[in-house]
């Protein structure tokens, strides 16, 4: 973005890029293999990341059999480790019923866990992130059993950590039991307003601080990865929101002259198009504020969802 709007915004960018320096949290980044912008971001900045989540392993919604959803052709330079995401997401939704099924079938559970570890070894992934969303407190025993089986199998193959991704609010009640089965919990501190909700901020500092504080109290700072947003949503009237990047919004401002306004409470950039499309997007100053909230809790790991959508200003100084 050029001109007065971007000059004002970038002039306010704090030193978010000190992430990962001595005494600061390290940074994980999610690669989206369907988006060339994501690969470009990884190519440019992998040496500034501790972890790149580049593998996508999908579980069959009926049998649980794992398979690579996308080819993983990334070649990383520097010290970044490659992790794989393991997910029940298929055909536009998560499948919590699969976790319930595996939770009640020990033989199937061990078979799936072993197959996941085999894929991870073949792909040279050093860690796993389990994305089993849509579970309820009633699923606690099943979820913990599946996580434990996957973690045990992964550990036998020297794959660690095994991290469970959890939505920030509804999972708090059953997180402790799941945590005992895993190494870490990745708390997804985003989607305060989501694709099917009314428009609003994706992750306001107050909201993040409140939820993260509860998680740290329950699980301990050393066991938490703080997932932070590097994207935006555009809500059209009467429709679900679509994902937008900082670059998309910058191009809109450049093309139309519409000002990007920082909400005084949420601290997130906001703009409304002439056709009433309502846009909220993360940028470097917001992420710096959220990182400061994370640091205050003592959490040592930050995960950015997702690479390729971020404000390039976050890379202005070395993330080491």
MARFI-542991 format. One record per residue (C-alpha): residue in three letters; x, y, z. Coordinates in steps of 0.02 Angstrom, whole numbers, plus 50000, padded with zeros to 5 digits. Example, Ala and Ser with C-alpha at 12.3 -4.5 7.8 and 13.67 -1.06 7.14 Angstrom:
rec r = ALA&c1 = 50615&c2 = 49775&c3 = 50390;
rec r = SER&c1 = 50684&c2 = 49947&c3 = 50357;
% end
This chain:
rec r = UNK&c1 = 50000&c2 = 50000&c3 = 50000;
rec r = UNK&c1 = 50064&c2 = 50173&c3 = 49954;
rec r = UNK&c1 = 50016&c2 = 50350&c3 = 49994;
rec r = UNK&c1 = 49955&c2 = 50436&c3 = 50151;
rec r = UNK&c1 = 49852&c2 = 50291&c3 = 50221;
rec r = UNK&c1 = 49993&c2 = 50165&c3 = 50219;
rec r = UNK&c1 = 50119&c2 = 50294&c3 = 50277;
rec r = UNK&c1 = 50017&c2 = 50325&c3 = 50434;
rec r = UNK&c1 = 49988&c2 = 50141&c3 = 50467;
rec r = UNK&c1 = 50165&c2 = 50082&c3 = 50443;
rec r = UNK&c1 = 50234&c2 = 50227&c3 = 50542;
rec r = UNK&c1 = 50145&c2 = 50154&c3 = 50693;
rec r = UNK&c1 = 50218&c2 = 49979&c3 = 50675;
rec r = UNK&c1 = 50303&c2 = 49927&c3 = 50837;
rec r = UNK&c1 = 50445&c2 = 49802&c3 = 50836;
rec r = UNK&c1 = 50338&c2 = 49646&c3 = 50819;
rec r = UNK&c1 = 50483&c2 = 49566&c3 = 50731;
rec r = UNK&c1 = 50580&c2 = 49545&c3 = 50892;
rec r = UNK&c1 = 50477&c2 = 49386&c3 = 50912;
rec r = UNK&c1 = 50587&c2 = 49238&c3 = 50941;
rec r = UNK&c1 = 50740&c2 = 49337&c3 = 50994;
rec r = UNK&c1 = 50826&c2 = 49292&c3 = 51156;
rec r = UNK&c1 = 50697&c2 = 49278&c3 = 51293;
rec r = UNK&c1 = 50549&c2 = 49301&c3 = 51175;
rec r = UNK&c1 = 50422&c2 = 49175&c3 = 51111;
rec r = UNK&c1 = 50464&c2 = 49074&c3 = 50957;
rec r = UNK&c1 = 50352&c2 = 49081&c3 = 50805;
rec r = UNK&c1 = 50262&c2 = 48942&c3 = 50712;
rec r = UNK&c1 = 50181&c2 = 48975&c3 = 50543;
rec r = UNK&c1 = 50045&c2 = 48880&c3 = 50451;
rec r = UNK&c1 = 50076&c2 = 48852&c3 = 50266;
rec r = UNK&c1 = 49922&c2 = 48840&c3 = 50153;
rec r = UNK&c1 = 49973&c2 = 48728&c3 = 50006;
rec r = UNK&c1 = 49826&c2 = 48785&c3 = 49900;
rec r = UNK&c1 = 49884&c2 = 48968&c3 = 49903;
rec r = UNK&c1 = 50042&c2 = 49021&c3 = 49807;
rec r = UNK&c1 = 50056&c2 = 49173&c3 = 49922;
rec r = UNK&c1 = 50087&c2 = 49055&c3 = 50067;
rec r = UNK&c1 = 50230&c2 = 48965&c3 = 49981;
rec r = UNK&c1 = 50306&c2 = 49134&c3 = 49937;
rec r = UNK&c1 = 50297&c2 = 49188&c3 = 50119;
rec r = UNK&c1 = 50379&c2 = 49027&c3 = 50176;
rec r = UNK&c1 = 50516&c2 = 49046&c3 = 50045;
rec r = UNK&c1 = 50552&c2 = 49222&c3 = 50104;
rec r = UNK&c1 = 50539&c2 = 49199&c3 = 50292;
rec r = UNK&c1 = 50564&c2 = 49016&c3 = 50343;
rec r = UNK&c1 = 50730&c2 = 49060&c3 = 50422;
rec r = UNK&c1 = 50636&c2 = 49177&c3 = 50539;
rec r = UNK&c1 = 50520&c2 = 49039&c3 = 50601;
rec r = UNK&c1 = 50546&c2 = 48899&c3 = 50725;
rec r = UNK&c1 = 50413&c2 = 48789&c3 = 50645;
rec r = UNK&c1 = 50324&c2 = 48782&c3 = 50477;
rec r = UNK&c1 = 50166&c2 = 48677&c3 = 50477;
rec r = UNK&c1 = 50178&c2 = 48616&c3 = 50298;
rec r = UNK&c1 = 50099&c2 = 48443&c3 = 50298;
rec r = UNK&c1 = 49910&c2 = 48415&c3 = 50289;
rec r = UNK&c1 = 49853&c2 = 48242&c3 = 50340;
rec r = UNK&c1 = 49665&c2 = 48212&c3 = 50324;
rec r = UNK&c1 = 49575&c2 = 48070&c3 = 50413;
rec r = UNK&c1 = 49444&c2 = 47977&c3 = 50312;
rec r = UNK&c1 = 49276&c2 = 48024&c3 = 50387;
rec r = UNK&c1 = 49219&c2 = 47842&c3 = 50394;
rec r = UNK&c1 = 49372&c2 = 47736&c3 = 50430;
rec r = UNK&c1 = 49492&c2 = 47866&c3 = 50499;
rec r = UNK&c1 = 49627&c2 = 47810&c3 = 50377;
rec r = UNK&c1 = 49752&c2 = 47954&c3 = 50358;
rec r = UNK&c1 = 49808&c2 = 48020&c3 = 50189;
rec r = UNK&c1 = 49907&c2 = 48170&c3 = 50130;
rec r = UNK&c1 = 49780&c2 = 48297&c3 = 50068;
rec r = UNK&c1 = 49907&c2 = 48401&c3 = 49973;
rec r = UNK&c1 = 50082&c2 = 48366&c3 = 49907;
rec r = UNK&c1 = 50212&c2 = 48444&c3 = 50020;
rec r = UNK&c1 = 50351&c2 = 48509&c3 = 49909;
rec r = UNK&c1 = 50421&c2 = 48641&c3 = 50027;
rec r = UNK&c1 = 50607&c2 = 48643&c3 = 50055;
rec r = UNK&c1 = 50652&c2 = 48744&c3 = 50208;
rec r = UNK&c1 = 50814&c2 = 48835&c3 = 50239;
rec r = UNK&c1 = 50879&c2 = 48881&c3 = 50409;
rec r = UNK&c1 = 50830&c2 = 48798&c3 = 50572;
rec r = UNK&c1 = 50640&c2 = 48787&c3 = 50549;
rec r = UNK&c1 = 50563&c2 = 48618&c3 = 50585;
rec r = UNK&c1 = 50422&c2 = 48547&c3 = 50479;
rec r = UNK&c1 = 50263&c2 = 48491&c3 = 50567;
rec r = UNK&c1 = 50106&c2 = 48410&c3 = 50497;
rec r = UNK&c1 = 49926&c2 = 48454&c3 = 50534;
rec r = UNK&c1 = 49810&c2 = 48304&c3 = 50561;
rec r = UNK&c1 = 49627&c2 = 48347&c3 = 50536;
rec r = UNK&c1 = 49453&c2 = 48273&c3 = 50532;
rec r = UNK&c1 = 49399&c2 = 48412&c3 = 50413;
rec r = UNK&c1 = 49323&c2 = 48343&c3 = 50251;
rec r = UNK&c1 = 49186&c2 = 48397&c3 = 50133;
rec r = UNK&c1 = 49165&c2 = 48570&c3 = 50210;
rec r = UNK&c1 = 49153&c2 = 48519&c3 = 50392;
rec r = UNK&c1 = 49240&c2 = 48434&c3 = 50537;
rec r = UNK&c1 = 49185&c2 = 48258&c3 = 50583;
rec r = UNK&c1 = 49175&c2 = 48242&c3 = 50773;
rec r = UNK&c1 = 49082&c2 = 48078&c3 = 50753;
rec r = UNK&c1 = 49244&c2 = 47999&c3 = 50690;
rec r = UNK&c1 = 49333&c2 = 48039&c3 = 50853;
rec r = UNK&c1 = 49186&c2 = 47965&c3 = 50950;
rec r = UNK&c1 = 49197&c2 = 47808&c3 = 50843;
rec r = UNK&c1 = 49386&c2 = 47790&c3 = 50866;
rec r = UNK&c1 = 49369&c2 = 47826&c3 = 51050;
rec r = UNK&c1 = 49261&c2 = 47671&c3 = 51072;
rec r = UNK&c1 = 49365&c2 = 47556&c3 = 50961;
rec r = UNK&c1 = 49539&c2 = 47525&c3 = 51030;
rec r = UNK&c1 = 49597&c2 = 47420&c3 = 50882;
rec r = UNK&c1 = 49544&c2 = 47551&c3 = 50754;
rec r = UNK&c1 = 49618&c2 = 47689&c3 = 50861;
rec r = UNK&c1 = 49789&c2 = 47604&c3 = 50868;
rec r = UNK&c1 = 49783&c2 = 47566&c3 = 50683;
rec r = UNK&c1 = 49748&c2 = 47747&c3 = 50637;
rec r = UNK&c1 = 49879&c2 = 47812&c3 = 50759;
rec r = UNK&c1 = 50010&c2 = 47698&c3 = 50685;
rec r = UNK&c1 = 49966&c2 = 47751&c3 = 50508;
rec r = UNK&c1 = 49980&c2 = 47935&c3 = 50556;
rec r = UNK&c1 = 50154&c2 = 47905&c3 = 50628;
rec r = UNK&c1 = 50206&c2 = 47812&c3 = 50471;
rec r = UNK&c1 = 50153&c2 = 47959&c3 = 50362;
rec r = UNK&c1 = 50242&c2 = 48081&c3 = 50476;
rec r = UNK&c1 = 50404&c2 = 47982&c3 = 50469;
rec r = UNK&c1 = 50393&c2 = 47968&c3 = 50279;
rec r = UNK&c1 = 50368&c2 = 48156&c3 = 50266;
rec r = UNK&c1 = 50508&c2 = 48195&c3 = 50389;
rec r = UNK&c1 = 50389&c2 = 48292&c3 = 50502;
rec r = UNK&c1 = 50460&c2 = 48328&c3 = 50673;
rec r = UNK&c1 = 50295&c2 = 48363&c3 = 50760;
rec r = UNK&c1 = 50106&c2 = 48349&c3 = 50739;
rec r = UNK&c1 = 49960&c2 = 48466&c3 = 50767;
rec r = UNK&c1 = 49793&c2 = 48378&c3 = 50792;
rec r = UNK&c1 = 49644&c2 = 48480&c3 = 50730;
rec r = UNK&c1 = 49491&c2 = 48384&c3 = 50792;
rec r = UNK&c1 = 49362&c2 = 48523&c3 = 50806;
rec r = UNK&c1 = 49177&c2 = 48510&c3 = 50842;
rec r = UNK&c1 = 49195&c2 = 48399&c3 = 50996;
rec r = UNK&c1 = 49090&c2 = 48429&c3 = 51151;
rec r = UNK&c1 = 49123&c2 = 48399&c3 = 51337;
rec r = UNK&c1 = 49032&c2 = 48232&c3 = 51316;
rec r = UNK&c1 = 49171&c2 = 48180&c3 = 51197;
rec r = UNK&c1 = 49310&c2 = 48209&c3 = 51324;
rec r = UNK&c1 = 49351&c2 = 48026&c3 = 51354;
rec r = UNK&c1 = 49349&c2 = 47983&c3 = 51169;
rec r = UNK&c1 = 49453&c2 = 48133&c3 = 51121;
rec r = UNK&c1 = 49581&c2 = 48100&c3 = 51257;
rec r = UNK&c1 = 49595&c2 = 47918&c3 = 51204;
rec r = UNK&c1 = 49625&c2 = 47964&c3 = 51022;
rec r = UNK&c1 = 49751&c2 = 48100&c3 = 51065;
rec r = UNK&c1 = 49843&c2 = 47982&c3 = 51183;
rec r = UNK&c1 = 49853&c2 = 47845&c3 = 51050;
rec r = UNK&c1 = 49919&c2 = 47966&c3 = 50918;
rec r = UNK&c1 = 50043&c2 = 48044&c3 = 51040;
rec r = UNK&c1 = 50107&c2 = 47876&c3 = 51102;
rec r = UNK&c1 = 50133&c2 = 47813&c3 = 50925;
rec r = UNK&c1 = 50216&c2 = 47976&c3 = 50871;
rec r = UNK&c1 = 50332&c2 = 47974&c3 = 51022;
rec r = UNK&c1 = 50386&c2 = 47796&c3 = 50984;
rec r = UNK&c1 = 50441&c2 = 47862&c3 = 50814;
rec r = UNK&c1 = 50530&c2 = 48011&c3 = 50895;
rec r = UNK&c1 = 50401&c2 = 48135&c3 = 50833;
rec r = UNK&c1 = 50367&c2 = 48274&c3 = 50958;
rec r = UNK&c1 = 50282&c2 = 48380&c3 = 51010;
rec r = UNK&c1 = 50106&c2 = 48320&c3 = 50980;
rec r = UNK&c1 = 49997&c2 = 48474&c3 = 50996;
rec r = UNK&c1 = 49807&c2 = 48482&c3 = 51003;
rec r = UNK&c1 = 49724&c2 = 48633&c3 = 50922;
rec r = UNK&c1 = 49576&c2 = 48693&c3 = 51025;
rec r = UNK&c1 = 49444&c2 = 48828&c3 = 50998;
rec r = UNK&c1 = 49469&c2 = 48958&c3 = 51133;
rec r = UNK&c1 = 49307&c2 = 48955&c3 = 51231;
rec r = UNK&c1 = 49204&c2 = 48796&c3 = 51222;
rec r = UNK&c1 = 49351&c2 = 48678&c3 = 51249;
rec r = UNK&c1 = 49405&c2 = 48746&c3 = 51418;
rec r = UNK&c1 = 49295&c2 = 48626&c3 = 51515;
rec r = UNK&c1 = 49376&c2 = 48469&c3 = 51447;
rec r = UNK&c1 = 49551&c2 = 48531&c3 = 51405;
rec r = UNK&c1 = 49641&c2 = 48465&c3 = 51561;
rec r = UNK&c1 = 49607&c2 = 48283&c3 = 51521;
rec r = UNK&c1 = 49656&c2 = 48306&c3 = 51339;
rec r = UNK&c1 = 49813&c2 = 48398&c3 = 51392;
rec r = UNK&c1 = 49868&c2 = 48249&c3 = 51494;
rec r = UNK&c1 = 49868&c2 = 48149&c3 = 51332;
rec r = UNK&c1 = 49962&c2 = 48278&c3 = 51227;
rec r = UNK&c1 = 50120&c2 = 48381&c3 = 51240;
rec r = UNK&c1 = 50047&c2 = 48552&c3 = 51203;
rec r = UNK&c1 = 49882&c2 = 48642&c3 = 51171;
rec r = UNK&c1 = 49871&c2 = 48766&c3 = 51028;
rec r = UNK&c1 = 49736&c2 = 48889&c3 = 51081;
rec r = UNK&c1 = 49658&c2 = 48968&c3 = 50926;
rec r = UNK&c1 = 49644&c2 = 49148&c3 = 50984;
rec r = UNK&c1 = 49549&c2 = 49207&c3 = 50832;
rec r = UNK&c1 = 49375&c2 = 49208&c3 = 50758;
rec r = UNK&c1 = 49302&c2 = 49313&c3 = 50896;
rec r = UNK&c1 = 49187&c2 = 49352&c3 = 50750;
rec r = UNK&c1 = 49185&c2 = 49217&c3 = 50618;
rec r = UNK&c1 = 49127&c2 = 49181&c3 = 50441;
rec r = UNK&c1 = 48945&c2 = 49150&c3 = 50488;
rec r = UNK&c1 = 48931&c2 = 49280&c3 = 50626;
rec r = UNK&c1 = 48891&c2 = 49465&c3 = 50610;
rec r = UNK&c1 = 49043&c2 = 49573&c3 = 50565;
rec r = UNK&c1 = 49166&c2 = 49621&c3 = 50699;
rec r = UNK&c1 = 49346&c2 = 49605&c3 = 50759;
rec r = UNK&c1 = 49432&c2 = 49438&c3 = 50738;
rec r = UNK&c1 = 49540&c2 = 49451&c3 = 50894;
rec r = UNK&c1 = 49530&c2 = 49604&c3 = 51004;
rec r = UNK&c1 = 49667&c2 = 49619&c3 = 51137;
rec r = UNK&c1 = 49543&c2 = 49616&c3 = 51281;
rec r = UNK&c1 = 49462&c2 = 49458&c3 = 51215;
rec r = UNK&c1 = 49630&c2 = 49374&c3 = 51186;
rec r = UNK&c1 = 49696&c2 = 49422&c3 = 51358;
rec r = UNK&c1 = 49542&c2 = 49357&c3 = 51447;
rec r = UNK&c1 = 49540&c2 = 49188&c3 = 51358;
rec r = UNK&c1 = 49726&c2 = 49162&c3 = 51363;
rec r = UNK&c1 = 49731&c2 = 49201&c3 = 51548;
rec r = UNK&c1 = 49602&c2 = 49065&c3 = 51581;
rec r = UNK&c1 = 49699&c2 = 48939&c3 = 51477;
rec r = UNK&c1 = 49862&c2 = 48977&c3 = 51563;
rec r = UNK&c1 = 49778&c2 = 48958&c3 = 51732;
rec r = UNK&c1 = 49708&c2 = 48788&c3 = 51681;
rec r = UNK&c1 = 49856&c2 = 48716&c3 = 51585;
rec r = UNK&c1 = 50011&c2 = 48818&c3 = 51628;
rec r = UNK&c1 = 50104&c2 = 48937&c3 = 51514;
rec r = UNK&c1 = 50235&c2 = 48808&c3 = 51465;
rec r = UNK&c1 = 50103&c2 = 48695&c3 = 51386;
rec r = UNK&c1 = 50016&c2 = 48829&c3 = 51280;
rec r = UNK&c1 = 50042&c2 = 48886&c3 = 51101;
rec r = UNK&c1 = 49951&c2 = 49050&c3 = 51067;
rec r = UNK&c1 = 49872&c2 = 49048&c3 = 50894;
rec r = UNK&c1 = 49857&c2 = 49225&c3 = 50825;
rec r = UNK&c1 = 49772&c2 = 49290&c3 = 50666;
rec r = UNK&c1 = 49865&c2 = 49357&c3 = 50515;
rec r = UNK&c1 = 49710&c2 = 49374&c3 = 50404;
rec r = UNK&c1 = 49547&c2 = 49466&c3 = 50386;
rec r = UNK&c1 = 49364&c2 = 49437&c3 = 50345;
rec r = UNK&c1 = 49250&c2 = 49529&c3 = 50224;
rec r = UNK&c1 = 49065&c2 = 49516&c3 = 50265;
rec r = UNK&c1 = 48944&c2 = 49551&c3 = 50123;
rec r = UNK&c1 = 48764&c2 = 49588&c3 = 50176;
rec r = UNK&c1 = 48666&c2 = 49426&c3 = 50193;
rec r = UNK&c1 = 48815&c2 = 49313&c3 = 50156;
rec r = UNK&c1 = 48953&c2 = 49221&c3 = 50247;
rec r = UNK&c1 = 49117&c2 = 49312&c3 = 50263;
rec r = UNK&c1 = 49262&c2 = 49275&c3 = 50146;
rec r = UNK&c1 = 49443&c2 = 49272&c3 = 50199;
rec r = UNK&c1 = 49549&c2 = 49419&c3 = 50144;
rec r = UNK&c1 = 49733&c2 = 49458&c3 = 50163;
rec r = UNK&c1 = 49814&c2 = 49618&c3 = 50222;
rec r = UNK&c1 = 49872&c2 = 49639&c3 = 50042;
rec r = UNK&c1 = 49693&c2 = 49627&c3 = 49980;
rec r = UNK&c1 = 49638&c2 = 49764&c3 = 50097;
rec r = UNK&c1 = 49790&c2 = 49871&c3 = 50058;
rec r = UNK&c1 = 49749&c2 = 49857&c3 = 49873;
rec r = UNK&c1 = 49569&c2 = 49909&c3 = 49908;
rec r = UNK&c1 = 49628&c2 = 50063&c3 = 50002;
rec r = UNK&c1 = 49749&c2 = 50107&c3 = 49863;
rec r = UNK&c1 = 49618&c2 = 50083&c3 = 49727;
rec r = UNK&c1 = 49472&c2 = 50172&c3 = 49810;
rec r = UNK&c1 = 49551&c2 = 50294&c3 = 49931;
rec r = UNK&c1 = 49446&c2 = 50223&c3 = 50072;
rec r = UNK&c1 = 49533&c2 = 50250&c3 = 50238;
rec r = UNK&c1 = 49579&c2 = 50101&c3 = 50346;
rec r = UNK&c1 = 49523&c2 = 50148&c3 = 50521;
rec r = UNK&c1 = 49592&c2 = 50067&c3 = 50677;
rec r = UNK&c1 = 49449&c2 = 50028&c3 = 50795;
rec r = UNK&c1 = 49487&c2 = 50113&c3 = 50960;
rec r = UNK&c1 = 49431&c2 = 49965&c3 = 51065;
rec r = UNK&c1 = 49472&c2 = 49812&c3 = 50959;
rec r = UNK&c1 = 49632&c2 = 49892&c3 = 50888;
rec r = UNK&c1 = 49597&c2 = 49804&c3 = 50723;
rec r = UNK&c1 = 49590&c2 = 49888&c3 = 50553;
rec r = UNK&c1 = 49415&c2 = 49911&c3 = 50486;
rec r = UNK&c1 = 49342&c2 = 49977&c3 = 50323;
rec r = UNK&c1 = 49169&c2 = 49973&c3 = 50245;
rec r = UNK&c1 = 49159&c2 = 49972&c3 = 50055;
rec r = UNK&c1 = 49033&c2 = 50073&c3 = 49957;
rec r = UNK&c1 = 48931&c2 = 49913&c3 = 49929;
rec r = UNK&c1 = 48917&c2 = 49889&c3 = 50119;
rec r = UNK&c1 = 49045&c2 = 49749&c3 = 50127;
rec r = UNK&c1 = 49117&c2 = 49759&c3 = 50304;
rec r = UNK&c1 = 49302&c2 = 49714&c3 = 50319;
rec r = UNK&c1 = 49409&c2 = 49682&c3 = 50473;
rec r = UNK&c1 = 49592&c2 = 49635&c3 = 50453;
rec r = UNK&c1 = 49743&c2 = 49598&c3 = 50561;
rec r = UNK&c1 = 49904&c2 = 49696&c3 = 50538;
rec r = UNK&c1 = 50075&c2 = 49716&c3 = 50618;
rec r = UNK&c1 = 50025&c2 = 49841&c3 = 50754;
rec r = UNK&c1 = 49880&c2 = 49731&c3 = 50811;
rec r = UNK&c1 = 49991&c2 = 49577&c3 = 50814;
rec r = UNK&c1 = 50121&c2 = 49671&c3 = 50915;
rec r = UNK&c1 = 49987&c2 = 49711&c3 = 51044;
rec r = UNK&c1 = 49929&c2 = 49530&c3 = 51048;
rec r = UNK&c1 = 50107&c2 = 49468&c3 = 51064;
rec r = UNK&c1 = 50130&c2 = 49583&c3 = 51213;
rec r = UNK&c1 = 49977&c2 = 49504&c3 = 51293;
rec r = UNK&c1 = 50050&c2 = 49331&c3 = 51260;
rec r = UNK&c1 = 50218&c2 = 49379&c3 = 51333;
rec r = UNK&c1 = 50137&c2 = 49443&c3 = 51493;
rec r = UNK&c1 = 50070&c2 = 49267&c3 = 51524;
rec r = UNK&c1 = 50239&c2 = 49183&c3 = 51501;
rec r = UNK&c1 = 50182&c2 = 49081&c3 = 51350;
rec r = UNK&c1 = 50334&c2 = 49034&c3 = 51245;
rec r = UNK&c1 = 50258&c2 = 48987&c3 = 51076;
rec r = UNK&c1 = 50155&c2 = 49088&c3 = 50951;
rec r = UNK&c1 = 50074&c2 = 49015&c3 = 50794;
rec r = UNK&c1 = 50020&c2 = 49126&c3 = 50649;
rec r = UNK&c1 = 49867&c2 = 49075&c3 = 50548;
rec r = UNK&c1 = 49912&c2 = 49088&c3 = 50410;
rec r = UNK&c1 = 50066&c2 = 49127&c3 = 50306;
rec r = UNK&c1 = 50034&c2 = 49221&c3 = 50145;
rec r = UNK&c1 = 49894&c2 = 49329&c3 = 50215;
rec r = UNK&c1 = 50000&c2 = 49430&c3 = 50336;
rec r = UNK&c1 = 50049&c2 = 49612&c3 = 50339;
rec r = UNK&c1 = 50227&c2 = 49611&c3 = 50270;
rec r = UNK&c1 = 50278&c2 = 49735&c3 = 50405;
rec r = UNK&c1 = 50290&c2 = 49592&c3 = 50530;
rec r = UNK&c1 = 50449&c2 = 49537&c3 = 50441;
rec r = UNK&c1 = 50533&c2 = 49706&c3 = 50442;
rec r = UNK&c1 = 50661&c2 = 49655&c3 = 50573;
rec r = UNK&c1 = 50734&c2 = 49483&c3 = 50607;
rec r = UNK&c1 = 50621&c2 = 49354&c3 = 50691;
rec r = UNK&c1 = 50754&c2 = 49240&c3 = 50761;
% end
